[in-house]
């Protein structure tokens, strides 16, 4: 599993770099307004792509590991991907039919809207192949695909910035996803079959899991996507550009949790038939180790939030620093909850994550509706924070109730990873205490509180596979 986590982290580094470099260079080359428009369109079409593809992709990750029969695996894989393609094509016709209305609502130039439409099928297939590789336990294929696709993306991005105007700025993303899909098709060429007939029970289970996973995934990631879209509609393209750039800049913080999220569902699926104590042990151990990482890295980012936000956006403003901290805290809750989400999705409690994600999205939309027009970028970040807290606290409660999750891990994480860093940050700002001294004091407290977890981590890393 260590090798899989490492390859997945390397893959996600490439994903994070591609989005951050795009925003970082794009703001400097075309300005925040153009990058804001592009991010609104990318968020809109990728969110639409997840509606037909995310549930089917989750089902591939959920049900492919259950079978050892190659023919059954081929039937499941082919059934899911063919259905994803059909649904994505249907969605393309819908957005073309309502193009004038959607362009008006999104308040973006026509050329950016039409150039983004292919993302529906490209990102849909990208999502499906990515999760299928983990269901098939072939994370090495995912890494290779991301490596090749990202290198081509960076080359295309540099060419577009140097040679073309903003009309072609979305092209690198289209090439990126196209290359990934084509290579994935080659890697999975032995898994396609025209015989996609599944037994009634399996088909019913897949349909049930896909529906709930679609709602959960779309409402879960929709917090970020709809944050961009809401910023552009209720605020301005400049606000959308700043928000999307901060999100992409902070994405590397989420690398280890995202890697775990892709690997944990198949792992919990395989142990869900054993004693509940096995699930509880794995869940608590992984959350403890993740809290160790998230708390320290998140705290250091809060301490240097002013410098980091200035670097990412090429501008300096106190509202940007506040927004940066709000997004950091949001990501803390999201990252710390990854093992809990994986445990719930890998067992019979998939509805919990779905309903919590849906509720959090609705609360986020309400918050954005009232606060973006009044507070701008801070309003977007505040809605993102409120939504993230709701999305994570509900799964934590159900994990505590049904999977014997230790709530002390969460409480300690909030104290060490959020409350203490924010207290020290404002102490530094108000009393003008040197930041170096603040960091030293925090790190000493951190290692005192996380002594046992640090020993556990060292033992885990030194243990022979």
N, C-alpha and C positions, 0 to 999 in steps of 0.2 A: 504493500500500500504506500510505503514511503516513496518508491519510485514513481508511482502514479501521481501522488500529490506533487512531487517535484516537476514532472512533465506538465501537469495541469497548471501549476503556477507559472512556469515558463511560457505556456501558451497564453495565459491570461495577461502576462506582462506585455506580450505582443499586442493583444487586443487593447489593453489600456494605453499603451504607447501610441497606437495608431489614432485613437480618438483624441488623446491629449495633444499630440503633435499637430493634428489637423486644426484643432481649436486655437492652439498657441500660435502657429504660423498664420492661420487664417485671420485672426484678429489683427495681426500686425500687417498683413498684406491687403486685406479687404475691409477691415474695420469690424466692430462688434455688431453692427446692424445687419450686414450681409451674412455673417456667421450665425447670427440669431435666426434669420430666415431659414437658412439651410438646416439648422438644428431643429427648428419647428417642423419642417417637412420630413426630415429623417425620423424624428420621434413619432410623427403622425403615421407614416407608412409602416414603420417597423412595429408599432403598436397594433396596427391593423393586421399585419402579417402574423402576429402572435395569436390572433383570434382563431384562425383555422389550424395553425401549426403547433402551438405550444402544448395543447392537451395531447395531441398525437405523439409529439416528441417525448412528453413525460411518460406516456404509455410504453413507448419503446424502451425507455430507461427502466421502467417498472417491470415489464413482462418478459423482455428478452433474457434477463438473467435467470428466469425461472425454469426455462426449458433447456434440456440437453440434446433434444432432437433437432438436427440441422434442418429438416424439412419444415418443422413447426416454426423455427426461427425465421426461415425464408418466407413462410406464409405471413407471419406477423409483420415482419419488416416491409414486405411488398404491399400488404393491405394498408398499412399506415401511411407509407410514403405516397402511394397512388392517391389516396384520399386527400392528403395534404395538398398535392399538386392541383387536383380538381377544385378544391375549395379556394385556393389562392387565385387561380385563374378566374373563378366566379367573382371574387372580390375585386379584381382588376376591372372587370366590366362595370361593376357598381360605381367605383370612384371615377371612371371615365364618363359614366352617364350623369353623375351629379358634380361634374368638374367645376362649373361656374359657381354653384352654391358653396362648394368647399373652398375654392380659392378666395371667395369673399369672406368666409368665416375665418379662415386661417390668416388672412391679410398678408399674403405672400405673392411675389411676382409669378406670373404664369409659367415662365421658363423653369423656375425651380420646382414648381408643382409637378409639371409633366415629366421632368427628368427624374423625379423621385419615385414615380409609379412602379418601375421594375423592381424596386426594393421589396414589394409585397411578396413576390414569388422567390426572389433571391434570398431575402432574410428568412422567409419561412422555411426554405430548404436548408439554409445554414443552421437554423435552430434545430431542425429535425436531425440532421446528420451529426451535429455536435453531441446531442444527448444520446443518440443511438450508439456512438462510439463508446460512451461510458457504460451503456447497458450491455454492450458486447465485450466490455473490459479491454478496449483497444485505445487507451488514452494516448499511446504513441502515435497512432494515426492522426488524432486530433492535433497533437503538437506539430507534426510534420506539415499538416495542412495550414495551420496558422502561421508557421514560419514562412512558407513559400508565399502565401497570400499577403502577409504583412510586408515582406520585402518588395513585392510588386506594388503594393499600395503606396509605400514611401516613395518609390521611384516615380509613380504616376503623380503623386501629390506635388513633388518638387517640380516636375515638368509643367503641371497646370499652373502653379504659382508663378513660375518664371516666364511661361510662354503665352498664357491665356488669361482672359478676364474672368469675372465672377460667374459668367454663364456656364462655365464648365467645372465649377468647384465641387460639384457632387459626384463627378465622374470617377474619382479614385475609389469611392465607396462601392460604386456599381462594379468596378473591375475587381475589387477585393472580394466581394461576396461571390461573384461569378467564378473566379479562380478557385475559391474554397469549394464551391458546389461541384465543379468539374472534377477536381482531384478526389473529392469524397465519392463521387459516382464511380470512379475507377477503383477506389479501394473497396467498395461494396458491390462490385459487379457480379460477384458470385451469390449474392443474396436476393437477386430479383427472380421472380417467378410469376407466371400468369395465373397460376392456381392459388388464389388468395382466400379460398373458402376455409373459414375457421369454425370450430364447433360452437354450438349455440352459447354454452356457458362462458367460454373464453371471450367470445365476441361481446356478450352482455357485460362482462367485467371490464373489458377494454373501453366500451362505450361509456360506462358509468365513470370509470377513472378519468377518461379523457375530458368529459364534461366538467367534472369538478376541478380537474387540474387546469383547464382553460380559464375558468373563472378565477381561480387562485393565482395563476401565473400572470394573467393580464392585469388583474387588479393589484398584484404585488409589484411588478415592474412598472405598472402604469403610474405609480407615484412619481417616478423620475420622468417618464415620457410626458405625462400630462402636466408635470411641473413646467417643462419646456414649452409645451403648447399653451398652457394657461398664461405663462409669462409673456408670450408673444401676442396672445389675443387680449388679455386684460391689462397688460402693461405695454411693452414695446419690444421690438426686435433686439434692441440693445440689451434690455434686461434678460431676454432669452439667451442672448449670446454670452453674457457674463455668467448666468446660472449654469448653462451647459458646460462652459469652460471650467468652472470650479468643480463640477461633478466629475468631469473627465480627469482633472488634475488629481483629485482625491481617490480616484478609482484604484490606484495601486494599493491603497490600504485594504482594499477588499479582496486582494488576490488569494491569500490563504483561505479565508472563509468561502470564497466562491469555488476554489478548488475542492474544498471539503464538501460543499453542497452538491457538486456533481458526482462525487465519489460515495457519499454517505447513503443515498437512497438505495442503491443496489446492496450496500453492506447491511443496512437495517432490514431489507427485504429477506436476506438470507438468514438472519438470526431471529426474525420475528416469530418463527415457529418454535423457538426454544423458550427457556424460562424468561420471564419478564425481568428478572434480576440481571440477566446478560445485557439486555437493552439499557437498563438503568445505569449499569456500570459503564458501558461504552459512552452513553450520553453524558454522564457527569464528568468522566475523565476528559473527553474531548472538549467540553465546555470550559473546564478548568484550564486546560492548556491554551485554548483560544483566548480566554480572558487575560492570561499572562501576556500574550502578544498584543492584543487589542488595546489594553489599558496603557501600556508603556508607549507604544507608537502614537496612539491617539493623543495622549498627554503632551508629548513632545511637539506634535503638530499644533495643539492649542497654544503652547508657549510661544511658538514661532509663527502664529497665524498671520500676523501683520506682514511679515517678510514673505511668507509663502503666497498669500493672496496678491501681494504686489507683483511678485514674479509671474504668477499664472495669468494675470489680467493686464499687465503692463500699465497699471494705474494704481493710485493710492487714495483710499477714502475710508473713513471709519465705518460707514454702512457696509462696505465690502468686507471689512474684517469681522464685523458682527455676523454677517451672512455666512462667512466662511466657518465660523465657530458653530453656528446653528447646524450647518450641513455636517460638520464633523461629529457632533453629538448624535445626529440622526443616523449616521453610518455606524456609530458605536453600537446602537441598539440592533441595527440590522445585522452587523457582523457577529455579535455575541449570540444572536438567536439562530445562527445557521445550523448547529447540531440539533437543536430542538425541532426546527422545521424538518430536517432530514429524518429524524426519528418519527415524527408524526406522519410524514409522507410515506415512509417505509413500512408503516403499520396500518392499522385500520382507521386512523384518525385523520385522514386526508381532508375531511370536511372542515376541521378546525382551522387549518391554515387557509383554506379557501375563504371561509366566512370572515376570518380576521382581516385578510387582505382586502376583501370587498368593503368591509366596514371602514377600514383605514383609508381606502381610496375615496369613499364618499365624504368622510370627515375632512380629508385633504382638499377636495374640490370646494367644499363649503368655506373652508379657511381661505383658500386662494381667492374665491369670489369676493370676499369682504376685505381682505388685507392687501392683495396686489395693487388695486387702484390707489390705496391709501399709503402703503409703505414700500411699494416697488420691489426691489430685489430682496429686502429684508422680509417682506410679506411672502414671497415665494419660498424662501428658506424656512420661515416659520411654519408654513403649511406642510413643508417636507418633513420637518421635525415632528409635528403633531401626528402626522400620518404614520411615520416610522415607529413612534412610541406605541400607538394603538396596535399596529400590525404585529409587534413583537410581544407585548405584554399578555395578550390573550393566549397565544401558543405556550408561553412560559407557564401560565396558570394551569392549562390542561396537561402539560407535561409534568407539572408538580402533582396534579391530582391522579393521573392515570399511569404515568411512567416513572414515578418516584424521583422526579428531578429535584435536586437540592437547591432551594431558593437562596441559600446563603451565597452560592456562587454568583448569582445575579446581583444580590445586594452589595457584595464586596466589589464586584466589577463596576457598579454605578458609583460607589464611593471613590475607588481608586482611579477609575478611568474618566470620570466626568466631574464630580463635585470637587475633589482636591485640585485637579488641574485648573478648573475655572477659578477657584478661590486663589490659587497661587498666581494666576494670570492677572487678575484684577489687583492683587496685592502688589505685583510688580508695576502695573500701570499707575496705580494711585499713589503708592509710596516711593516710587522710583527706585525700587530695590533692583540690583543687578540681576539680569536674567540667568547668568551663570550660577549664581548662588541659589536662586530659586530652583533650578534644575537639579543641583546637587542634593538639596534638602528633599525634593520630591523623590528622587531615585532611592535615597536611603529609606524613606518611608515605604516606598513601593516594595523593596526587597524584604523589609521586615514583615509586611503584610502577606507577601507572596512567597515566603520562604519554602513552605511545603510544596507549592506548585512548581517552584524553580527546581527543587530536587527531583520531583516527578518528571519534569521535562528532560533534565539531564540523564536520568535513568532510562527514559524512553528512547532518547537519541543514541545512547551507548549500547542499548540492548541489541544483541545480534538477531537478524531477521530469521 
